[in-house]
């Protein structure tokens, strides 16, 4: 059964998970996921900030 995540199947995902567990250890993986989540949130906040700035500049130009 193929998953649509980057064309990887179930077996490939299980293999990647096992290698990550062996490489990083059980205690380090939650810390890595927490850091990844913070990074994604920061990126989304930054993108929303750019959209807000673009909207403000468009509103300012329309008022002129």
C-alpha positions in Angstrom: 0.0 0.0 0.0 1.6 3.2 -1.1 1.2 6.4 0.9 1.1 9.8 -0.8 3.7 11.2 1.5 6.7 11.8 -0.9 5.9 8.5 -2.6 7.0 6.5 0.4 5.4 3.2 1.3 4.6 1.8 4.7 7.8 -0.3 4.8 10.0 2.7 4.0 8.4 4.8 6.7 8.9 2.0 9.3 12.6 1.6 8.2 13.1 5.4 8.5 11.5 5.4 12.0 13.7 2.5 13.2 16.9 4.2 11.9 15.9 7.5 13.5 15.3 5.7 16.8 18.7 3.9 16.7 20.5 7.0 15.6 19.0 9.5 18.0 17.7 7.3 20.9 14.3 7.3 22.5 14.9 10.3 24.7 16.2 12.7 22.0 13.4 12.2 19.5 10.7 14.1 21.5 13.1 17.0 21.9 13.8 17.0 18.1 10.1 17.0 17.3 9.4 19.8 19.7 12.1 21.9 18.0 10.8 21.0 14.6 7.3 22.1 15.7 8.6 25.4 17.0 10.4 26.0 13.8 7.3 25.4 11.7 5.3 27.7 14.0 7.9 30.4 13.7 7.9 30.0 9.9 4.1 30.2 9.7 4.1 33.3 12.0 6.7 34.9 9.7 4.7 34.2 6.6 1.5 35.6 8.2 3.5 38.7 9.2 4.6 39.2 5.6 0.9 38.9 4.4 -0.1 41.4 7.1 2.5 43.9 5.9 1.5 43.4 2.3 -2.2 44.0 3.2 -1.3 47.2 5.1 0.8 48.6 2.3 -2.0 47.8 -0.2 -4.5 49.6 2.1 -2.2 52.6 2.3 -1.8 52.8 -1.4 -5.5 52.6 -2.0 -6.1 55.5 0.4 -3.8 57.8 -1.6 
